Amino acid sequence: LKTTNPGQVFLARGNHEELSIQSRYGFLEEGRAKYGETFNARKIMRAYDFLPVVIYPGSGENFIQCNHGGMEPGYSPRELLAAVGPIRFQLLGDLNQRKFCGTHPDWITDSSSRDLAERALRDFKPQDPISPSVIGFMWNDFSILVTEPQLGYDPGRAFVYGQRTTQLLLQSASTGDRKLQAVFRGHQQSPVLNPIMRRLIASRGVFRHWQEKDSATLLNASPDDLSKRLETGEERPVPSGSVWTFNVSPDSMYGEGCNYTFDAFGLLKVVPQFTDWRLRIVNVPVATK
């Protein structure tokens, strides 16, 4: 799709487009099984180095953040969003996470989240997706409920951002005439039913975090019960400051593990007023075994 439509199809790099993950999750074995011992994984790995880790599509003065993982407080897209031209690129450069915390003292208000940020966030220049520290756009996650901490940590993965910290990051990336409004992403999948996977199934494959009718008592509710509380409509508004997680393909290890019976994608309708933007959810049923 990308080579046929280079100006219309854009791919964002995720944490699985990284050597240590691919060597453990079956990619190398799959390549050898399909193409034999001549399969040259290095060429594909090199191609991944040219994929952007975050994309900011926009219309007028409004933009959304599209990436695999979560937020990255060390990077500011202001200069990129203000640049002239239909397609613009910018290198990540230095990720100044600690500097951001110092210049935004009210970014995190609860003490446990602030202590975590002071201990773990750092200023660094990425050498690859995981060193000297992970790139948040590829690795970080989001909390599910409004009541969860503003910043948490998931061992073996990365940071988990709450509603307030996420919305303040989006606001800090915005200017008077360029506004970063929402996040579309695809990380946080699991091969077993857990709170996020139940919500993805209940929401027809596209889940908006921090919904008003969601609560801690429903955290491990069944998809059927959650579908009575969460957004399930074909067309949905896109609130400013919202985060949306999209499901994985049904034939992936995650889709098969959670018995996905459908694929899902979204069509975003943009108009001059951001309050009138709409996301249409499209489901494609798949045959079950």
Sine and cosine of phi, psi and omega as CSV:
sin_phi,cos_phi,sin_psi,cos_psi,sin_omega,cos_omega
0.00,0.00,-0.67,0.75,-0.04,-1.00
-0.92,0.38,-0.72,0.70,-0.04,-1.00
-0.94,0.35,-0.47,0.88,0.02,-1.00
-0.99,0.17,-0.54,0.84,-0.05,-1.00
-0.77,-0.63,0.90,0.44,-0.14,-0.99
-0.88,0.47,-0.45,0.90,-0.01,-1.00
-1.00,-0.06,0.02,1.00,-0.04,-1.00
-0.83,-0.56,-0.37,0.93,-0.01,-1.00
-0.93,-0.36,0.80,-0.60,-0.03,-1.00
-0.78,-0.62,0.74,-0.67,-0.05,-1.00
-0.94,-0.35,0.73,-0.68,0.05,-1.00
-0.97,-0.25,0.68,-0.74,-0.04,-1.00
-0.98,0.21,0.73,-0.69,0.04,-1.00
-0.93,-0.38,-0.02,-1.00,-0.07,-1.00
-0.93,0.37,-0.35,0.93,0.03,-1.00
-0.99,0.16,-0.18,0.98,0.14,-0.99
-1.00,0.01,0.79,0.61,-0.06,-1.00
-0.56,-0.83,0.63,-0.78,-0.21,-0.98
-0.85,0.53,-0.75,0.66,-0.10,-1.00
-0.90,0.43,-0.55,0.83,0.03,-1.00
-0.96,0.27,-0.68,0.73,-0.05,-1.00
-0.92,0.40,-0.49,0.87,0.00,-1.00
-0.96,0.27,-0.28,0.96,-0.05,-1.00
-0.95,-0.30,-0.29,0.96,-0.13,-0.99
-0.92,-0.38,0.35,0.94,0.19,-0.98
1.00,-0.10,-0.05,1.00,-0.05,-1.00
-0.91,0.42,-0.72,0.70,-0.03,-1.00
-0.90,0.43,-0.66,0.75,0.03,-1.00
-0.90,0.44,-0.64,0.77,0.01,-1.00
-0.91,0.42,-0.65,0.76,0.02,-1.00
-0.89,0.46,-0.69,0.73,0.01,-1.00
-0.92,0.39,-0.60,0.80,0.00,-1.00
-0.91,0.41,-0.58,0.82,-0.05,-1.00
-0.99,0.11,-0.61,0.79,-0.18,-0.98
-0.86,-0.51,0.03,1.00,0.05,-1.00
0.99,0.14,-0.11,-0.99,-0.07,-1.00
-0.93,0.36,-0.23,0.97,0.02,-1.00
-0.99,0.14,-0.07,1.00,0.02,-1.00
-0.82,0.57,0.85,-0.52,-0.06,-1.00
-0.96,-0.26,1.00,-0.03,-0.04,-1.00
-0.92,0.39,-0.43,0.90,-0.05,-1.00
-0.88,0.47,-0.58,0.81,0.00,-1.00
-0.91,0.42,-0.64,0.76,0.02,-1.00
-0.93,0.36,-0.67,0.74,0.03,-1.00
-0.86,0.52,-0.63,0.78,0.00,-1.00
-0.93,0.37,-0.60,0.80,0.05,-1.00
-0.89,0.47,-0.59,0.80,0.02,-1.00
-0.88,0.48,-0.49,0.87,-0.01,-1.00
-0.90,0.43,-0.29,0.96,-0.03,-1.00
-0.99,-0.16,-0.01,1.00,0.04,-1.00
-0.98,0.17,0.66,-0.75,0.10,-1.00
-0.94,0.35,0.51,-0.86,0.04,-1.00
-1.00,-0.05,-0.19,0.98,0.07,-1.00
-0.44,-0.90,0.61,-0.80,0.00,-1.00
-0.79,-0.61,0.68,-0.74,-0.02,-1.00
-0.88,-0.47,0.98,0.19,0.09,-1.00
-0.95,0.31,0.55,-0.83,-0.03,-1.00
-0.47,-0.88,0.22,-0.97,0.08,-1.00
-0.62,-0.79,0.85,-0.52,-0.06,-1.00
0.92,0.40,-0.82,-0.57,-0.02,-1.00
-0.99,-0.14,0.04,1.00,-0.09,-1.00
-0.94,-0.34,0.68,-0.73,-0.04,-1.00
-0.72,-0.69,0.40,-0.91,0.17,-0.99
-0.84,-0.54,0.41,-0.91,0.01,-1.00
-0.98,-0.18,0.85,-0.52,0.02,-1.00
-0.90,-0.43,0.89,-0.46,0.03,-1.00
-0.37,-0.93,0.15,-0.99,-0.08,-1.00
-0.98,0.19,-0.72,0.69,-0.13,-0.99
-1.00,-0.08,-0.93,-0.36,-0.11,-0.99
-0.68,-0.73,-0.60,-0.80,-0.07,-1.00
-1.00,0.07,0.38,-0.93,0.06,-1.00
-0.71,-0.71,1.00,-0.09,-0.08,-1.00
-0.92,0.38,-0.19,0.98,-0.01,-1.00
-1.00,0.06,-0.06,1.00,-0.07,-1.00
-0.86,-0.51,0.69,-0.72,0.08,-1.00
-0.91,-0.42,0.83,-0.56,-0.01,-1.00
-1.00,0.00,0.15,0.99,-0.11,-0.99
-0.82,0.57,-0.74,0.67,-0.03,-1.00
-0.90,0.45,-0.63,0.77,0.01,-1.00
-0.91,0.41,-0.71,0.71,-0.02,-1.00
-0.91,0.41,-0.48,0.88,-0.02,-1.00
-1.00,0.06,-0.17,0.99,-0.05,-1.00
-0.92,0.39,0.41,-0.91,-0.06,-1.00
-1.00,-0.07,0.61,-0.79,0.06,-1.00
0.84,-0.55,0.43,-0.90,-0.02,-1.00
-0.93,0.36,-0.53,0.85,0.02,-1.00
-0.74,-0.67,0.83,-0.55,-0.01,-1.00
-0.79,-0.61,0.49,-0.87,0.00,-1.00
-0.77,-0.64,0.48,-0.88,0.08,-1.00
-0.49,-0.87,0.70,-0.71,0.09,-1.00
-0.94,0.34,0.52,-0.85,0.02,-1.00
-0.87,0.50,-0.70,0.71,-0.05,-1.00
0.93,0.37,-0.48,-0.88,0.01,-1.00
-0.95,0.31,0.68,-0.74,0.09,-1.00
-0.97,-0.24,0.97,-0.24,-0.13,-0.99
-0.99,-0.16,0.96,0.27,-0.04,-1.00
-0.93,0.37,-0.74,0.68,-0.01,-1.00
-0.92,0.39,-0.59,0.81,0.04,-1.00
-0.90,0.44,-0.64,0.76,0.04,-1.00
-0.87,0.49,-0.69,0.73,0.03,-1.00
-0.87,0.49,-0.62,0.78,-0.01,-1.00
-0.94,0.35,-0.57,0.82,-0.02,-1.00
-1.00,0.04,-0.13,0.99,0.05,-1.00
-0.76,-0.64,0.95,0.32,-0.10,-0.99
-0.89,0.45,-0.39,0.92,-0.02,-1.00
-0.99,-0.10,0.18,0.98,-0.03,-1.00
-0.88,0.47,-0.64,0.76,0.03,-1.00
-0.83,-0.56,0.78,-0.62,-0.08,-1.00
-0.94,-0.33,-0.49,0.87,-0.01,-1.00
-0.99,0.16,0.60,-0.80,-0.20,-0.98
-0.91,0.42,-0.64,0.77,-0.04,-1.00
-0.92,0.40,-0.65,0.76,0.03,-1.00
-0.93,0.37,-0.62,0.78,0.01,-1.00
-0.92,0.40,-0.65,0.76,0.04,-1.00
-0.88,0.47,-0.66,0.75,0.03,-1.00
-0.89,0.46,-0.70,0.71,0.00,-1.00
-0.88,0.48,-0.68,0.73,-0.02,-1.00
-0.92,0.39,-0.54,0.84,0.00,-1.00
-0.98,0.20,-0.63,0.77,-0.26,-0.97
-0.96,-0.28,-0.53,0.85,-0.03,-1.00
-0.96,0.28,0.55,-0.83,-0.10,-1.00
-0.50,-0.87,0.26,-0.97,0.13,-0.99
-0.99,-0.11,0.76,-0.65,-0.01,-1.00
-0.34,-0.94,0.28,-0.96,0.12,-0.99
-0.92,-0.39,0.89,-0.47,-0.07,-1.00
-0.87,0.49,0.73,-0.68,0.15,-0.99
-0.99,-0.12,-0.49,0.87,0.11,-0.99
-0.34,-0.94,-0.03,-1.00,-0.11,-0.99
-0.88,0.48,-0.31,0.95,-0.09,-1.00
-0.81,-0.59,0.04,1.00,0.00,-1.00
-0.64,-0.76,0.58,-0.82,-0.03,1.00
-0.96,0.30,-0.06,1.00,0.11,-0.99
-0.46,-0.89,0.27,-0.96,-0.04,-1.00
-0.96,0.29,0.51,-0.86,0.09,-1.00
-1.00,0.08,0.86,-0.51,-0.10,-0.99
-0.87,0.49,-0.55,0.83,0.02,-1.00
-0.86,0.52,-0.44,0.90,-0.04,-1.00
-0.99,-0.15,-0.42,0.91,-0.22,-0.98
-0.87,-0.50,-0.50,0.87,-0.14,-0.99
-0.95,0.30,0.31,-0.95,-0.04,-1.00
-0.80,-0.60,-0.07,-1.00,0.02,-1.00
-0.75,-0.66,0.54,-0.84,0.10,-1.00
-0.93,0.36,0.23,-0.97,-0.03,-1.00
-0.99,-0.13,-0.65,0.76,-0.12,-0.99
-0.95,-0.30,0.49,-0.87,0.05,-1.00
-0.88,0.48,-0.52,0.85,-0.11,-0.99
-0.98,0.19,-0.11,0.99,-0.01,-1.00
-0.97,0.25,0.30,-0.95,-0.04,-1.00
-0.83,0.55,0.43,-0.90,0.01,-1.00
-0.92,0.39,-0.48,0.88,0.05,-1.00
-0.54,-0.84,0.78,-0.62,0.05,-1.00
-0.75,-0.67,-0.01,-1.00,0.01,-1.00
-0.66,-0.75,0.75,-0.66,0.05,-1.00
-0.96,-0.29,0.96,-0.27,-0.04,-1.00
-0.81,0.58,0.70,-0.72,-0.02,-1.00
1.00,0.06,-0.17,0.99,0.05,-1.00
-0.85,-0.53,-0.99,-0.15,-0.01,-1.00
-0.17,-0.99,-0.48,-0.88,-0.08,-1.00
-0.99,0.13,0.45,-0.89,0.04,-1.00
-0.87,-0.49,0.89,-0.46,-0.08,-1.00
-0.99,-0.12,0.69,-0.72,0.05,-1.00
-1.00,0.03,0.01,-1.00,-0.08,-1.00
-0.89,0.46,-0.72,0.69,-0.10,-0.99
-0.92,0.40,-0.72,0.70,-0.01,-1.00
-0.90,0.44,-0.63,0.78,0.01,-1.00
-0.90,0.43,-0.73,0.68,-0.04,-1.00
-0.92,0.40,-0.57,0.82,0.05,-1.00
-0.93,0.36,-0.56,0.83,0.08,-1.00
-0.91,0.41,-0.66,0.75,0.05,-1.00
-0.90,0.44,-0.65,0.76,0.02,-1.00
-0.92,0.40,-0.63,0.78,-0.02,-1.00
-0.93,0.36,-0.42,0.91,0.02,-1.00
-0.99,0.11,-0.17,0.99,-0.05,-1.00
-1.00,-0.05,0.40,-0.92,0.10,-0.99
-0.80,-0.59,-0.09,-1.00,-0.02,-1.00
-0.86,0.51,-0.59,0.81,-0.05,-1.00
-0.88,-0.48,0.20,0.98,0.07,-1.00
-0.65,-0.76,0.90,-0.43,-0.09,-1.00
-0.87,-0.50,0.81,-0.59,0.07,-1.00
-1.00,-0.03,0.92,-0.40,-0.28,-0.96
-0.98,-0.19,-0.59,0.81,-0.14,-0.99
-0.38,-0.92,0.15,-0.99,-0.02,-1.00
-0.81,-0.58,0.78,-0.63,0.16,-0.99
-0.92,-0.38,0.77,-0.64,-0.08,-1.00
-0.41,-0.91,0.04,-1.00,-0.12,-0.99
-0.65,-0.76,0.12,0.99,-0.05,-1.00
-0.97,0.24,-0.11,-0.99,0.17,-0.99
0.98,0.22,0.44,0.90,0.00,-1.00
-1.00,0.07,0.33,-0.94,0.00,-1.00
-0.58,-0.82,0.56,-0.83,0.04,-1.00
-0.98,0.17,-0.03,1.00,0.07,-1.00
-0.79,-0.61,0.44,-0.90,0.01,-1.00
-0.91,0.42,0.87,-0.49,0.09,-1.00
-0.74,-0.67,-0.05,-1.00,-0.07,-1.00
-0.81,0.58,-0.67,0.75,-0.05,-1.00
-0.96,0.29,-0.62,0.78,-0.01,-1.00
-0.94,0.35,-0.59,0.81,0.08,-1.00
-0.88,0.47,-0.63,0.78,-0.01,-1.00
-0.95,0.30,-0.55,0.84,0.07,-1.00
-0.91,0.42,-0.68,0.74,0.03,-1.00
-0.91,0.41,-0.71,0.71,-0.02,-1.00
-0.89,0.45,-0.53,0.85,-0.07,-1.00
-1.00,-0.06,0.25,0.97,0.02,-1.00
0.90,0.43,0.55,0.83,0.14,-0.99
1.00,-0.08,-0.11,0.99,0.04,-1.00
-0.69,-0.73,0.92,-0.40,-0.12,-0.99
-0.92,-0.40,0.76,-0.65,0.10,-0.99
-0.99,-0.11,0.82,-0.57,-0.02,-1.00
-0.94,0.33,0.40,-0.91,0.15,-0.99
0.89,0.45,0.66,0.75,0.02,-1.00
-0.96,0.28,0.53,-0.85,-0.13,-0.99
-0.90,0.44,-0.56,0.83,-0.06,-1.00
-1.00,0.01,0.00,1.00,0.05,-1.00
-1.00,0.07,0.43,-0.90,-0.03,-1.00
-0.35,-0.94,0.19,-0.98,-0.01,-1.00
-0.90,0.45,-0.51,0.86,0.01,-1.00
-0.93,0.36,-0.32,0.95,0.00,-1.00
-0.98,-0.19,0.08,1.00,-0.16,-0.99
-0.81,0.59,-0.68,0.73,-0.03,-1.00
-0.93,-0.36,0.44,0.90,0.04,-1.00
-0.93,0.38,0.34,-0.94,0.00,-1.00
-0.95,0.30,0.40,-0.92,0.07,-1.00
-0.82,0.57,-0.60,0.80,0.01,-1.00
-0.89,0.46,-0.70,0.71,0.02,-1.00
-0.92,0.38,-0.64,0.77,-0.01,-1.00
-0.92,0.40,-0.55,0.84,-0.02,-1.00
-0.90,0.44,-0.31,0.95,0.04,-1.00
-0.99,0.12,-0.22,0.98,-0.06,-1.00
-0.91,-0.41,-0.50,0.87,-0.12,-0.99
-1.00,-0.08,0.20,-0.98,0.06,-1.00
-0.93,0.36,0.79,-0.62,0.00,-1.00
-0.72,-0.69,0.03,1.00,-0.08,-1.00
-0.92,0.39,0.33,-0.94,0.02,-1.00
-0.93,0.37,-0.63,0.78,0.01,-1.00
-0.88,-0.48,0.76,-0.64,-0.12,-0.99
-0.73,-0.68,0.60,-0.80,0.10,-0.99
-0.93,0.36,0.33,-0.94,0.01,-1.00
-0.89,-0.45,1.00,-0.05,-0.03,-1.00
-0.91,0.42,0.54,-0.84,0.08,-1.00
-0.90,0.44,0.73,-0.69,-0.02,-1.00
1.00,0.08,0.15,0.99,-0.05,-1.00
-1.00,0.06,0.39,-0.92,0.06,-1.00
-0.80,-0.60,0.73,-0.68,-0.04,-1.00
-0.84,-0.54,0.79,-0.62,0.10,-0.99
-0.97,-0.26,0.78,-0.63,0.02,-1.00
-0.99,-0.17,0.53,-0.85,-0.08,-1.00
-0.97,0.23,0.15,-0.99,0.06,-1.00
-1.00,-0.02,0.13,-0.99,0.04,-1.00
-0.94,0.33,0.56,-0.83,-0.04,-1.00
-0.88,0.48,-0.48,0.88,-0.06,-1.00
-1.00,-0.03,0.19,0.98,0.11,-0.99
-0.99,0.14,0.19,-0.98,0.03,-1.00
-0.88,0.47,-0.50,0.87,0.00,-1.00
-0.97,0.23,-0.70,0.71,0.02,-1.00
-0.90,0.44,-0.68,0.74,0.01,-1.00
-0.93,0.38,-0.62,0.78,0.00,-1.00
-0.90,0.43,-0.51,0.86,-0.03,-1.00
-0.97,-0.23,0.18,0.98,0.06,-1.00
0.84,0.54,0.73,0.69,0.08,-1.00
-0.92,0.40,0.73,-0.69,0.03,-1.00
-0.92,-0.39,0.15,0.99,-0.03,-1.00
-0.47,-0.88,0.42,-0.91,0.19,-0.98
-0.98,-0.20,0.26,-0.97,-0.03,-1.00
-0.52,-0.85,0.58,-0.81,0.17,-0.98
-0.52,-0.85,0.23,-0.97,-0.06,-1.00
-0.86,-0.50,0.59,-0.81,0.11,-0.99
-0.92,-0.40,0.89,-0.46,-0.07,-1.00
-1.00,-0.09,0.85,-0.52,0.06,-1.00
-0.99,-0.12,0.86,-0.51,-0.02,-1.00
-0.92,-0.39,0.62,-0.78,0.04,-1.00
-0.65,-0.76,0.15,-0.99,-0.05,-1.00
-0.83,0.56,-0.62,0.79,0.01,-1.00
-1.00,-0.02,0.85,-0.52,-0.05,-1.00
-0.89,0.46,-0.53,0.85,0.01,-1.00
-0.88,0.48,-0.29,0.96,0.02,-1.00
-0.99,-0.17,0.05,1.00,0.08,-1.00
-0.91,0.42,0.59,-0.81,0.00,-1.00
-0.69,-0.73,0.58,-0.81,0.05,-1.00
-0.93,-0.37,0.89,-0.46,0.02,-1.00
-0.99,-0.13,0.81,-0.58,-0.03,-1.00
-1.00,-0.05,0.79,-0.62,0.01,-1.00
-0.89,-0.46,0.81,-0.59,0.05,-1.00
-0.95,-0.31,0.63,-0.77,0.07,-1.00
-0.85,-0.53,0.94,-0.33,0.00,-1.00
-0.91,0.42,0.53,-0.85,0.05,-1.00
-0.81,-0.58,0.42,-0.91,0.01,-1.00
-0.93,0.36,0.66,-0.75,0.05,-1.00
-0.99,-0.12,0.48,-0.88,-0.02,-1.00
-0.98,0.21,0.00,0.00,0.00,0.00
